[in-house]
């Protein structure tokens, strides 16, 4: 009998009061209402080989979330390359995902580099994202590890 009382003392279950389902706020709000979101752009820059790393380093310093270099090779005939003034057919293709707040800064970096010298010229353009599937995909592409709420609380 004594043994039963000790066991009962140590293994006593606690009862938890159930909350009334009407008191719980079941209001659902969208992701855009809760968090700040920015439009995303895909920046593509085609430059001569070994010049793409400059853009990647500068964009990452400015806060770009994703930037990488792909090596490419042009297929134009050598006569056309001579006329265009680009004798080298090996190219770097820089692909970057940029937030709307950084768009002007990125454009100024590209203009600055293209005006640096004749050999630093290339082709650059931006494509805007119409949509991104999934909240986690957007958070990865926009590099929003800690989201701030619109009220500024950050929680």
WODA-V376413 format. One record per helix or strand. SS is the DSSP state (h for helix, s for strand). FROM is the first residue (numbers start at 0). TO is the last residue. If there is no record, write none. Layout:
SS,FROM,TO
SS,FROM,TO
This chain:
h,1,9
h,30,33
s,34,34
s,39,47
h,51,61
s,65,72
h,77,83
s,89,98
h,99,113
h,117,119
s,121,127
h,134,141
s,148,148
